[in-house]
Amino acid sequence: MSTKSASVMDRWLPHPVITLLIVASWLLLMQSFRGPDIFWAVLIGLVVPKLLGDFLPVRVHLRVGPALRLMRIVLWDIIVANIAVARLVLGPMSRPRPAWIEVPLTATHPTAIALFAAIITTTPGTVSCVIDEERRLILVHALDAEDPQAMATDMKRRYEDLLIDIFEHGNLPGRTA
């Protein structure tokens, strides 16, 4: 792609994902796929990101393969965690072992760190309480933690490694980009 076409693309579609979400949302709200509704959806989808450009973060170039893998893992973990929490809460003899867990951060990309904390909170039984930028860790409260260190290691392996791969393009220590 030439520099000129890239600048035209950036000018007309500075945030393609947001544009796509706006178009899809508009069409779903209108419950119609007729010509005029599609026209207005596309127009609004192009104009709104341009108007909000100064308030939106800089566009990030994601790696799609690892992003899809992360989505699959997170969705599966949410299902499994829901079942585990239900058993824990509804079980007649359950004895939860709540714990505070310090999860050290390797990721440096702000979006990767924020998504890591959001994924932890989205998974039932755990809540990200603090992202401590100074100490480079996320403080997590777990409803049931038999081995807090193993939980921290598992969170990093399952989520943070993929987030680094997605946002930092595989620049993990020991990898060549």
KELUMGU-971859 format. One record per residue: residue number from 1; x, y, z of N, C-alpha, C, O in turn. Coordinates in steps of 0.2 Angstrom, whole numbers, plus 2048, in hexadecimal, padded with zeros to 3 digits. Layout:
N
+-----+------+------+------+-------+-------+-------+------+------+------+------+------+------+
: num : n_px : n_py : n_pz : ca_px : ca_py : ca_pz : c_px : c_py : c_pz : o_px : o_py : o_pz :
+-----+------+------+------+-------+-------+-------+------+------+------+------+------+------+
: NUM :    X :    Y :    Z :     X :     Y :     Z :    X :    Y :    Z :    X :    Y :    Z :
...
+-----+------+------+------+-------+-------+-------+------+------+------+------+------+------+
***
This chain:
177
+-----+------+------+------+-------+-------+-------+------+------+------+------+------+------+
: num : n_px : n_py : n_pz : ca_px : ca_py : ca_pz : c_px : c_py : c_pz : o_px : o_py : o_pz :
+-----+------+------+------+-------+-------+-------+------+------+------+------+------+------+
:   1 :  804 :  7FA :  800 :   800 :   800 :   800 :  804 :  806 :  800 :  809 :  807 :  804 :
:   2 :  803 :  80B :  7FC :   807 :   811 :   7FB :  806 :  816 :  801 :  801 :  815 :  804 :
:   3 :  80A :  81A :  802 :   809 :   81F :   807 :  803 :  823 :  806 :  800 :  825 :  80B :
:   4 :  802 :  825 :  800 :   7FC :   82A :   7FE :  7F6 :  826 :  800 :  7F1 :  829 :  803 :
:   5 :  7F5 :  81F :  7FE :   7EF :   81C :   800 :  7EE :  81B :  807 :  7E9 :  81A :  80A :
:   6 :  7F4 :  81A :  80B :   7F3 :   819 :   812 :  7F1 :  81F :  815 :  7ED :  81F :  81A :
:   7 :  7F3 :  825 :  813 :   7F1 :   82B :   816 :  7E9 :  82C :  814 :  7E6 :  82F :  819 :
:   8 :  7E7 :  82A :  80E :   7E0 :   82B :   80D :  7DC :  826 :  811 :  7D7 :  828 :  814 :
:   9 :  7DE :  820 :  812 :   7DB :   81C :   816 :  7DB :  81E :  81E :  7D5 :  81E :  821 :
:  10 :  7E0 :  821 :  820 :   7E0 :   823 :   827 :  7DC :  82A :  828 :  7D9 :  82B :  82D :
:  11 :  7DB :  82D :  822 :   7D7 :   833 :   823 :  7D0 :  832 :  823 :  7CC :  834 :  827 :
:  12 :  7CD :  82D :  81E :   7C6 :   82B :   81E :  7C4 :  826 :  823 :  7BE :  826 :  825 :
:  13 :  7C9 :  822 :  825 :   7C7 :   81C :   82A :  7CC :  81C :  82F :  7D0 :  817 :  830 :
:  14 :  7CD :  821 :  834 :   7D2 :   821 :   839 :  7D1 :  81B :  83E :  7D6 :  819 :  841 :
:  15 :  7CB :  819 :  83F :   7C9 :   814 :   844 :  7C4 :  80F :  841 :  7BF :  80F :  842 :
:  16 :  7C7 :  80A :  83C :   7C2 :   806 :   839 :  7BE :  802 :  83D :  7B8 :  800 :  83B :
:  17 :  7C1 :  7FF :  843 :   7BD :   7FB :   847 :  7B7 :  7FF :  84A :  7B1 :  7FC :  84B :
:  18 :  7B8 :  805 :  84C :   7B3 :   809 :   84F :  7AE :  80B :  84A :  7A8 :  80A :  84B :
:  19 :  7B0 :  80C :  844 :   7AB :   80D :   83E :  7A7 :  807 :  83D :  7A1 :  808 :  83C :
:  20 :  7AA :  801 :  83D :   7A6 :   7FB :   83C :  7A1 :  7FA :  841 :  79B :  7F8 :  840 :
:  21 :  7A3 :  7FB :  848 :   79F :   7FA :   84D :  799 :  7FF :  84D :  793 :  7FE :  84E :
:  22 :  79A :  806 :  84B :   795 :   80B :   84A :  790 :  809 :  845 :  78A :  809 :  846 :
:  23 :  793 :  806 :  83F :   78E :   804 :   83A :  78A :  7FF :  83C :  784 :  7FF :  83B :
:  24 :  78D :  7F9 :  83F :   789 :   7F4 :   841 :  784 :  7F5 :  846 :  77E :  7F3 :  846 :
:  25 :  786 :  7FA :  84B :   781 :   7FC :   850 :  77B :  800 :  84D :  776 :  7FE :  84F :
:  26 :  77D :  804 :  849 :   777 :   808 :   846 :  772 :  804 :  842 :  76C :  804 :  843 :
:  27 :  775 :  7FF :  83E :   771 :   7FA :   83A :  76D :  7F6 :  83F :  767 :  7F5 :  83E :
:  28 :  770 :  7F4 :  844 :   76C :   7F0 :   849 :  767 :  7F4 :  84D :  761 :  7F1 :  84E :
:  29 :  768 :  7FA :  84F :   763 :   7FE :   852 :  75D :  800 :  84D :  758 :  800 :  84F :
:  30 :  75F :  801 :  847 :   75A :   802 :   842 :  756 :  7FC :  840 :  750 :  7FD :  83D :
:  31 :  759 :  7F6 :  841 :   756 :   7F0 :   83F :  754 :  7F0 :  838 :  74F :  7ED :  836 :
:  32 :  759 :  7F2 :  834 :   758 :   7F3 :   82D :  75E :  7F3 :  829 :  763 :  7F5 :  82C :
:  33 :  75E :  7F0 :  823 :   764 :   7F0 :   81F :  762 :  7F3 :  818 :  765 :  7F1 :  813 :
:  34 :  75D :  7F8 :  818 :   75B :   7FB :   812 :  761 :  800 :  810 :  765 :  802 :  815 :
:  35 :  761 :  802 :  80A :   765 :   807 :   808 :  766 :  80D :  80C :  76C :  80F :  80D :
:  36 :  761 :  811 :  80D :   762 :   817 :   811 :  765 :  816 :  818 :  769 :  81A :  81B :
:  37 :  763 :  810 :  81B :   766 :   80F :   822 :  76D :  80D :  821 :  771 :  80F :  826 :
:  38 :  76F :  80A :  81C :   776 :   808 :   81B :  77A :  80E :  81A :  780 :  80F :  81C :
:  39 :  777 :  813 :  816 :   77A :   819 :   814 :  77C :  81D :  81B :  781 :  81F :  81C :
:  40 :  777 :  81E :  81F :   777 :   822 :   825 :  77C :  81E :  82A :  780 :  822 :  82D :
:  41 :  77C :  818 :  82A :   781 :   814 :   82E :  788 :  815 :  82C :  78C :  816 :  831 :
:  42 :  789 :  815 :  826 :   790 :   816 :   823 :  792 :  81D :  825 :  798 :  81F :  827 :
:  43 :  78E :  822 :  823 :   78F :   829 :   824 :  791 :  82A :  82C :  796 :  82E :  82D :
:  44 :  78D :  828 :  830 :   78E :   829 :   837 :  794 :  825 :  839 :  798 :  828 :  83D :
:  45 :  795 :  81F :  837 :   79B :   81C :   838 :  7A2 :  81F :  836 :  7A7 :  81E :  839 :
:  46 :  7A1 :  823 :  831 :   7A7 :   827 :   82E :  7A8 :  82D :  832 :  7AE :  82F :  833 :
:  47 :  7A3 :  831 :  834 :   7A3 :   837 :   837 :  7A5 :  837 :  83E :  7A9 :  83B :  840 :
:  48 :  7A2 :  833 :  842 :   7A3 :   833 :   849 :  7AA :  832 :  84B :  7AD :  835 :  84F :
:  49 :  7AE :  82C :  848 :   7B5 :   82C :   84A :  7B9 :  832 :  848 :  7BE :  833 :  84C :
:  50 :  7B7 :  835 :  843 :   7BB :   83B :   841 :  7BA :  841 :  846 :  7BF :  844 :  848 :
:  51 :  7B4 :  842 :  848 :   7B2 :   847 :   84D :  7B5 :  845 :  854 :  7B7 :  84A :  858 :
:  52 :  7B6 :  83F :  856 :   7B8 :   83D :   85C :  7C0 :  83B :  85C :  7C3 :  839 :  861 :
:  53 :  7C3 :  83C :  856 :   7CA :   83A :   855 :  7CF :  83C :  85B :  7D3 :  838 :  85D :
:  54 :  7CE :  842 :  85D :   7D2 :   845 :   863 :  7D1 :  841 :  869 :  7D6 :  841 :  86E :
:  55 :  7CC :  83E :  86A :   7CA :   83B :   870 :  7CB :  833 :  870 :  7CB :  830 :  875 :
:  56 :  7CC :  830 :  86A :   7CD :   829 :   869 :  7D5 :  828 :  869 :  7D9 :  82C :  867 :
:  57 :  7D7 :  822 :  86C :   7DE :   820 :   86C :  7E0 :  81F :  865 :  7DD :  81E :  860 :
:  58 :  7E7 :  81F :  864 :   7EA :   81E :   85E :  7E9 :  817 :  85C :  7E8 :  812 :  860 :
:  59 :  7E7 :  816 :  855 :   7E6 :   80F :   853 :  7EB :  80B :  854 :  7F1 :  80C :  853 :
:  60 :  7E9 :  805 :  856 :   7EE :   7FF :   858 :  7EE :  7FA :  852 :  7E8 :  7F8 :  850 :
:  61 :  7F3 :  7F8 :  850 :   7F3 :   7F2 :   84B :  7F4 :  7EC :  84F :  7F9 :  7EA :  852 :
:  62 :  7EE :  7E8 :  84F :   7EE :   7E2 :   852 :  7F0 :  7DC :  84E :  7F0 :  7DC :  848 :
:  63 :  7F2 :  7D7 :  852 :   7F4 :   7D0 :   84E :  7ED :  7CC :  84F :  7EC :  7CA :  855 :
:  64 :  7EA :  7CA :  84A :   7E4 :   7C7 :   84A :  7E4 :  7C0 :  84D :  7DF :  7BE :  851 :
:  65 :  7E9 :  7BC :  84B :   7E9 :   7B5 :   84D :  7E9 :  7B5 :  854 :  7E5 :  7B1 :  857 :
:  66 :  7EE :  7B8 :  858 :   7EE :   7B8 :   85F :  7E8 :  7BB :  862 :  7E6 :  7B8 :  868 :
:  67 :  7E5 :  7C0 :  85F :   7DF :   7C3 :   862 :  7D9 :  7BE :  862 :  7D5 :  7BD :  867 :
:  68 :  7D8 :  7BA :  85C :   7D3 :   7B5 :   85C :  7D4 :  7AF :  861 :  7D0 :  7AD :  864 :
:  69 :  7DA :  7AD :  862 :   7DC :   7A8 :   867 :  7DB :  7AB :  86E :  7D8 :  7A7 :  872 :
:  70 :  7DC :  7B1 :  86F :   7DB :   7B4 :   876 :  7D3 :  7B4 :  877 :  7D1 :  7B2 :  87D :
:  71 :  7CF :  7B6 :  872 :   7C8 :   7B6 :   873 :  7C5 :  7AF :  875 :  7C1 :  7AF :  879 :
:  72 :  7C8 :  7AA :  871 :   7C6 :   7A3 :   872 :  7C7 :  7A1 :  879 :  7C3 :  79E :  87D :
:  73 :  7CD :  7A3 :  87C :   7CF :   7A1 :   882 :  7CB :  7A4 :  888 :  7C9 :  7A1 :  88C :
:  74 :  7CA :  7AB :  887 :   7C7 :   7AF :   88C :  7BF :  7AC :  88C :  7BD :  7AB :  892 :
:  75 :  7BC :  7AB :  886 :   7B5 :   7A9 :   887 :  7B5 :  7A2 :  88A :  7B0 :  7A1 :  88E :
:  76 :  7B9 :  79D :  889 :   7BA :   797 :   88C :  7BB :  798 :  893 :  7B7 :  795 :  897 :
:  77 :  7BF :  79C :  895 :   7C1 :   79D :   89C :  7BB :  7A0 :  8A0 :  7BA :  79E :  8A6 :
:  78 :  7B7 :  7A4 :  89D :   7B1 :   7A7 :   8A0 :  7AC :  7A2 :  8A1 :  7A9 :  7A2 :  8A7 :
:  79 :  7AB :  79D :  89D :   7A6 :   798 :   89E :  7A9 :  793 :  8A3 :  7A5 :  792 :  8A8 :
:  80 :  7AF :  791 :  8A3 :   7B1 :   78D :   8A8 :  7B1 :  790 :  8AF :  7AF :  78D :  8B4 :
:  81 :  7B3 :  797 :  8B0 :   7B3 :   79A :   8B6 :  7AC :  79B :  8B9 :  7AB :  79B :  8BF :
:  82 :  7A7 :  79C :  8B4 :   7A0 :   79D :   8B6 :  79E :  796 :  8BA :  79B :  797 :  8BF :
:  83 :  7A0 :  791 :  8B7 :   79E :   78A :   8BA :  7A1 :  789 :  8C1 :  79E :  787 :  8C6 :
:  84 :  7A8 :  78B :  8C1 :   7AC :   78A :   8C7 :  7A9 :  78F :  8CD :  7A8 :  78D :  8D2 :
:  85 :  7A7 :  795 :  8CB :   7A4 :   79A :   8D0 :  79E :  797 :  8D2 :  79C :  798 :  8D8 :
:  86 :  79A :  795 :  8CE :   793 :   792 :   8D0 :  794 :  78C :  8D4 :  790 :  78C :  8D9 :
:  87 :  798 :  788 :  8D3 :   799 :   782 :   8D8 :  79C :  785 :  8DE :  79A :  782 :  8E4 :
:  88 :  7A0 :  78A :  8DE :   7A3 :   78C :   8E5 :  79D :  790 :  8E9 :  79D :  78F :  8EF :
:  89 :  799 :  794 :  8E6 :   794 :   797 :   8E9 :  78E :  793 :  8EB :  78C :  794 :  8F1 :
:  90 :  78C :  78E :  8E7 :   786 :   78A :   8E8 :  788 :  784 :  8EC :  783 :  780 :  8EE :
:  91 :  78E :  782 :  8EC :   790 :   77C :   8EF :  78F :  77C :  8F7 :  790 :  781 :  8FA :
:  92 :  78C :  776 :  8F9 :   78A :   776 :   900 :  790 :  777 :  905 :  78F :  779 :  90B :
:  93 :  796 :  774 :  903 :   79C :   774 :   908 :  7A1 :  778 :  905 :  7A7 :  777 :  907 :
:  94 :  7A0 :  77D :  901 :   7A5 :   781 :   8FE :  7A9 :  786 :  903 :  7A5 :  789 :  907 :
:  95 :  7AF :  786 :  902 :   7B3 :   78A :   906 :  7B8 :  78E :  902 :  7BE :  78C :  900 :
:  96 :  7B6 :  794 :  8FF :   7BA :   798 :   8FB :  7C0 :  79A :  8FF :  7C0 :  79B :  905 :
:  97 :  7C6 :  79B :  8FB :   7CC :   79D :   8FE :  7CE :  7A4 :  8FA :  7D2 :  7A4 :  8F5 :
:  98 :  7CB :  7AA :  8FC :   7CC :   7B0 :   8F9 :  7D3 :  7B2 :  8FA :  7D6 :  7B1 :  8FF :
:  99 :  7D6 :  7B6 :  8F5 :   7DD :   7B8 :   8F5 :  7DE :  7BE :  8F1 :  7DA :  7BF :  8EC :
: 100 :  7E3 :  7C2 :  8F3 :   7E5 :   7C7 :   8EF :  7EB :  7C5 :  8EB :  7F0 :  7C2 :  8EE :
: 101 :  7EB :  7C6 :  8E5 :   7F1 :   7C3 :   8E0 :  7F4 :  7C9 :  8DD :  7F1 :  7CD :  8DA :
: 102 :  7FB :  7C9 :  8DD :   7FF :   7CE :   8D9 :  801 :  7CB :  8D3 :  805 :  7C6 :  8D3 :
: 103 :  7FE :  7CE :  8CD :   800 :   7CB :   8C7 :  805 :  7D0 :  8C4 :  803 :  7D5 :  8C1 :
: 104 :  80C :  7CE :  8C3 :   811 :   7D2 :   8C0 :  80F :  7D3 :  8B9 :  80D :  7CF :  8B5 :
: 105 :  811 :  7D9 :  8B6 :   80F :   7DB :   8AF :  816 :  7DB :  8AB :  81B :  7DD :  8AD :
: 106 :  815 :  7D7 :  8A6 :   81B :   7D7 :   8A1 :  819 :  7DC :  89B :  81D :  7DF :  898 :
: 107 :  812 :  7DC :  89A :   810 :   7E1 :   894 :  811 :  7E8 :  895 :  811 :  7EA :  89B :
: 108 :  813 :  7EB :  890 :   814 :   7F3 :   891 :  80F :  7F7 :  88D :  80E :  7FD :  88E :
: 109 :  80B :  7F4 :  888 :   806 :   7F8 :   884 :  800 :  7F9 :  889 :  7FE :  7F5 :  88C :
: 110 :  7FE :  800 :  889 :   7F9 :   801 :   88E :  7F2 :  7FE :  88C :  7EF :  7FC :  891 :
: 111 :  7F1 :  7FD :  886 :   7EB :   7F9 :   884 :  7EB :  7F2 :  886 :  7E6 :  7EF :  889 :
: 112 :  7F1 :  7EF :  886 :   7F2 :   7E8 :   888 :  7F1 :  7E7 :  88F :  7EE :  7E2 :  892 :
: 113 :  7F4 :  7EC :  893 :   7F3 :   7EC :   89A :  7EC :  7EC :  89C :  7E9 :  7E9 :  8A1 :
: 114 :  7E8 :  7F1 :  899 :   7E1 :   7F3 :   89B :  7DD :  7EC :  899 :  7D9 :  7EB :  89D :
: 115 :  7DE :  7E9 :  893 :   7DA :   7E3 :   892 :  7DC :  7DE :  896 :  7D7 :  7DA :  898 :
: 116 :  7E2 :  7DD :  898 :   7E4 :   7D8 :   89D :  7E0 :  7D8 :  8A3 :  7DD :  7D3 :  8A6 :
: 117 :  7E0 :  7DE :  8A6 :   7DC :   7E0 :   8AC :  7D4 :  7DE :  8AB :  7D1 :  7DC :  8AF :
: 118 :  7D2 :  7E0 :  8A5 :   7CB :   7DF :   8A3 :  7C9 :  7D8 :  8A3 :  7C4 :  7D6 :  8A5 :
: 119 :  7CD :  7D4 :  8A0 :   7CC :   7CD :   89F :  7CC :  7CA :  8A6 :  7C8 :  7C5 :  8A7 :
: 120 :  7D1 :  7CC :  8AA :   7D1 :   7C9 :   8B1 :  7CA :  7CA :  8B4 :  7C7 :  7C6 :  8B8 :
: 121 :  7C8 :  7D0 :  8B4 :   7C1 :   7D2 :   8B7 :  7BB :  7CF :  8B4 :  7B6 :  7CD :  8B7 :
: 122 :  7BC :  7CE :  8AD :   7B6 :   7CA :   8AA :  7B5 :  7C3 :  8AB :  7B0 :  7C0 :  8AB :
: 123 :  7BB :  7C0 :  8AD :   7BB :   7B9 :   8AF :  7B8 :  7B8 :  8B6 :  7BB :  7BB :  8BB :
: 124 :  7B2 :  7B5 :  8B7 :   7AF :   7B4 :   8BE :  7B4 :  7B1 :  8C3 :  7B8 :  7AD :  8C1 :
: 125 :  7B4 :  7B4 :  8C9 :   7B8 :   7B2 :   8CE :  7BE :  7B6 :  8CF :  7C1 :  7B5 :  8D4 :
: 126 :  7BF :  7BB :  8CB :   7C5 :   7BF :   8CB :  7C3 :  7C6 :  8C9 :  7BF :  7C7 :  8C5 :
: 127 :  7C7 :  7CB :  8CD :   7C5 :   7D2 :   8CC :  7CC :  7D6 :  8CC :  7D0 :  7D5 :  8D1 :
: 128 :  7CE :  7D9 :  8C6 :   7D4 :   7DE :   8C6 :  7D2 :  7E4 :  8CA :  7CD :  7E7 :  8C9 :
: 129 :  7D6 :  7E5 :  8D0 :   7D4 :   7EB :   8D4 :  7D8 :  7F1 :  8D3 :  7D6 :  7F6 :  8D3 :
: 130 :  7DF :  7EF :  8D1 :   7E3 :   7F5 :   8D0 :  7E8 :  7F3 :  8CB :  7EB :  7EE :  8CB :
: 131 :  7EA :  7F8 :  8C6 :   7EF :   7F7 :   8C2 :  7F5 :  7FC :  8C5 :  7F4 :  802 :  8C4 :
: 132 :  7FA :  7F9 :  8C8 :   7FF :   7FD :   8CB :  805 :  7FE :  8C6 :  809 :  7F9 :  8C5 :
: 133 :  805 :  804 :  8C3 :   80A :   805 :   8BE :  811 :  806 :  8C1 :  816 :  804 :  8BD :
: 134 :  811 :  808 :  8C7 :   818 :   809 :   8CA :  81B :  803 :  8CB :  821 :  802 :  8CA :
: 135 :  817 :  7FE :  8CE :   81A :   7F7 :   8D0 :  819 :  7F2 :  8CA :  81C :  7ED :  8CB :
: 136 :  816 :  7F4 :  8C4 :   815 :   7F0 :   8BF :  811 :  7EA :  8C0 :  814 :  7E4 :  8BF :
: 137 :  80B :  7EA :  8C3 :   807 :   7E4 :   8C5 :  800 :  7E6 :  8C5 :  7FE :  7EC :  8C5 :
: 138 :  7FC :  7E1 :  8C5 :   7F5 :   7E2 :   8C5 :  7F3 :  7DE :  8CC :  7F5 :  7D8 :  8CD :
: 139 :  7EF :  7E1 :  8D0 :   7ED :   7DE :   8D6 :  7E6 :  7DB :  8D5 :  7E1 :  7DF :  8D3 :
: 140 :  7E6 :  7D5 :  8D6 :   7DF :   7D1 :   8D4 :  7DD :  7CE :  8DB :  7E0 :  7CB :  8DF :
: 141 :  7D6 :  7CE :  8DC :   7D3 :   7CB :   8E1 :  7D0 :  7C4 :  8DE :  7CC :  7C5 :  8D9 :
: 142 :  7D1 :  7BF :  8E1 :   7CE :   7B8 :   8DE :  7CA :  7B6 :  8E4 :  7CB :  7B6 :  8EA :
: 143 :  7C4 :  7B3 :  8E2 :   7BF :   7B0 :   8E6 :  7C2 :  7AA :  8E9 :  7C0 :  7A9 :  8EF :
: 144 :  7C5 :  7A6 :  8E5 :   7C8 :   7A0 :   8E8 :  7CF :  79E :  8E5 :  7CF :  79D :  8DF :
: 145 :  7D4 :  79F :  8E9 :   7DB :   79E :   8E6 :  7DE :  799 :  8EB :  7E1 :  79B :  8F0 :
: 146 :  7DF :  793 :  8E8 :   7E2 :   78E :   8EC :  7EA :  78F :  8EB :  7ED :  78E :  8F0 :
: 147 :  7EC :  791 :  8E6 :   7F3 :   793 :   8E5 :  7F4 :  79A :  8E1 :  7F4 :  79A :  8DB :
: 148 :  7F4 :  79F :  8E5 :   7F4 :   7A6 :   8E2 :  7FA :  7A7 :  8DC :  7F8 :  7AA :  8D7 :
: 149 :  800 :  7A4 :  8DE :   805 :   7A5 :   8D9 :  804 :  7A1 :  8D2 :  805 :  7A4 :  8CD :
: 150 :  801 :  79C :  8D3 :   7FF :   798 :   8CD :  7FA :  79B :  8C9 :  7FA :  79B :  8C3 :
: 151 :  7F5 :  79F :  8CC :   7F0 :   7A2 :   8C9 :  7F3 :  7A8 :  8C5 :  7F1 :  7AA :  8BF :
: 152 :  7F7 :  7AC :  8C8 :   7FB :   7B1 :   8C5 :  7FE :  7AF :  8BF :  7FE :  7B2 :  8BA :
: 153 :  802 :  7AA :  8C0 :   806 :   7A7 :   8BA :  801 :  7A5 :  8B4 :  803 :  7A6 :  8AE :
: 154 :  7FC :  7A2 :  8B6 :   7F7 :   7A0 :   8B1 :  7F4 :  7A5 :  8AD :  7F3 :  7A5 :  8A7 :
: 155 :  7F2 :  7AB :  8B1 :   7EF :   7B1 :   8AE :  7F4 :  7B4 :  8A9 :  7F2 :  7B6 :  8A3 :
: 156 :  7FA :  7B4 :  8AB :   7FF :   7B7 :   8A6 :  800 :  7B3 :  8A0 :  801 :  7B5 :  89B :
: 157 :  800 :  7AC :  8A1 :   801 :   7A7 :   89C :  7FB :  7A7 :  897 :  7FC :  7A8 :  891 :
: 158 :  7F5 :  7A7 :  899 :   7EF :   7A7 :   895 :  7ED :  7AD :  892 :  7EB :  7AD :  88C :
: 159 :  7EE :  7B3 :  895 :   7EC :   7B9 :   893 :  7F2 :  7BE :  891 :  7F2 :  7C1 :  88B :
: 160 :  7F6 :  7C0 :  896 :   7FB :   7C5 :   894 :  800 :  7C3 :  88F :  801 :  7C8 :  88B :
: 161 :  802 :  7BD :  88E :   806 :   7BB :   889 :  803 :  7BC :  882 :  806 :  7BF :  87D :
: 162 :  7FD :  7BB :  881 :   7F9 :   7BC :   87B :  7F8 :  7C3 :  87A :  7F9 :  7C6 :  874 :
: 163 :  7F7 :  7C7 :  87F :   7F6 :   7CE :   87E :  7FC :  7D2 :  87C :  7FC :  7D6 :  878 :
: 164 :  802 :  7CF :  87F :   808 :   7D2 :   87C :  809 :  7D0 :  875 :  80C :  7D4 :  871 :
: 165 :  808 :  7CA :  873 :   808 :   7C8 :   86C :  804 :  7CC :  868 :  806 :  7CE :  862 :
: 166 :  7FE :  7CE :  86A :   7F9 :   7D2 :   866 :  7FB :  7D9 :  865 :  7FB :  7DC :  860 :
: 167 :  7FD :  7DC :  86B :   7FE :   7E4 :   86B :  806 :  7E5 :  86A :  807 :  7EB :  867 :
: 168 :  80A :  7E1 :  86C :   811 :   7E3 :   86C :  815 :  7DF :  866 :  81B :  7DE :  866 :
: 169 :  811 :  7DB :  862 :   813 :   7D8 :   85C :  818 :  7D3 :  85E :  81D :  7D2 :  85B :
: 170 :  817 :  7CF :  863 :   81C :   7C9 :   865 :  822 :  7CB :  868 :  827 :  7C7 :  868 :
: 171 :  823 :  7D1 :  86B :   829 :   7D3 :   86E :  82A :  7D1 :  875 :  82C :  7D5 :  879 :
: 172 :  829 :  7CB :  876 :   82A :   7C8 :   87D :  832 :  7C7 :  87D :  835 :  7C6 :  878 :
: 173 :  834 :  7C7 :  883 :   83B :   7C5 :   884 :  83D :  7BF :  881 :  83A :  7BA :  882 :
: 174 :  843 :  7BE :  87D :   845 :   7B8 :   87A :  842 :  7B7 :  873 :  844 :  7B3 :  870 :
: 175 :  83D :  7BC :  871 :   83A :   7BB :   86B :  83D :  7C1 :  866 :  83F :  7C6 :  868 :
: 176 :  83E :  7BF :  860 :   840 :   7C4 :   85B :  83A :  7C6 :  857 :  835 :  7C2 :  855 :
: 177 :  839 :  7CD :  856 :   833 :   7D0 :   853 :  834 :  7CF :  84C :  82F :  7D1 :  848 :
+-----+------+------+------+-------+-------+-------+------+------+------+------+------+------+
***
